Amino acid sequence: MSLSSTSKIADLLEKNETELLRNWLTELEASGLRRDDLMRSTELNQQCHEFLRMFRSAAQHENFSDVQAPEWGSVRQLLTDISRDRAQQGFTPSEVATFIFSLKKPLFDQLKRELAQQNDLLIDSIWTVTDVLDQLGLWTTEVFQQTREKVILRQQQELLELSTPVVKLWEGILALPMIGTLDSARTQVVMETLLQQIVETGSQVVVIDITGVPTVDTLVAQYLLKTVEAARLMGTDCIISGIRPQIAQTIVHLGLDLSGVITKATLADAFAIALKKRQLTIVSKASQSV
Amino acid sequence: MERIPILQMGQFLLVTIQVDMHDRLALALQDDLTNRIVKTSASGVLIDISSLEIVDSFIGRVLGNIATVSQLLGAETVVVGMQPAIAITLVELGLSLSGVRTAANVDTGMRLLQTVLGVPFHGGLNANP
């Protein structure tokens, strides 16, 4: 029974390809999910045509139960490409999946017409088609998700590299402007780059500026203290600057102890302290000439 | 048994750790150094750990102990040249060596000792004339 239903489907795909394609496109249009703003209709036609062609040749093998099998490789590859493109073009996951699901109706119609007299075979065929199309639809969603995840991962890495600059303010004075939320992975990178820079430049004073850190909680404070402590072990004094009024209040409210660290409101104040520690002074030319 | 050499420079003692520390070596150093401080009545001790690349909780603790013992015997102690990895490890282990002076290298460490002890600068490089 099942064997005949699968061969029936392969047969039907072979015979009525053009009609199927036309009905499918009509169906896609009717579903309202055709996004003319995101892709041209000729491109969509092309993709539908391509898919039907590959679907047909995969169907020749009459293995509809497992789309992970090698004979479905080319279909999966095509869907992977389509799904990835659409993810980048800005389609939603349901729009991408509907591309596959909308093939059901035209295909069922065809089956109904062909197998009008054989109810058992009809139900069997419909079940087989549903199963395989569902699997393919899920596959597109999976690829879509993976594409999105890759984008997120890349952005995270970019953020990590972006947010850890160590700048030299003066001979022997480094500054570390921290931007964004601190988590353990980022803090680890920040700490390592800072300590490495201390070794390379032989700096005696480091100013850690947290103006760009939106919130300070106990965890962030702990990270800061660890960094300060590690820098101290290497013979470098740390000054924390850029503590905004709300953050100062939060720190007190949380009962965090930053008493072992020099803290300043602005980077300028911290720089002045750093210069003093290096026994340097800035003199205005005007006052000198008087 | 191998030992870590302790060099005398005027009133200061200089300890340069050039090999990986193991437990007995660290303890031997602690013994030797305390004896030397008493014998020479040194006023300052510089411990250079720039070649030290591995540290565990025991070595970390012994380092802290050596510094504390030296201070107890009246010698200012400065630990110099700690590598980033060692610093991170010690902080993660919760051994922040509080109360121990630190400096970036032997030169700055020596100057720090001289400033702390009020000894005038003599010879050597002097960045702030």
Interface residues (C-beta under 8 A of the other chain):
Chain A: M191 E192 L195 Q196 I198 V199 G202 S203 Q204 K226 E229 A230 A231 R232 L233 M234 G235 T236 Q279
Chain B: V79 V80 G81 M82 Q83 P84 I86 A87 I88 L90 V91 E92 S96 L97 T102 A103 A104 N105 T108 G109 N128
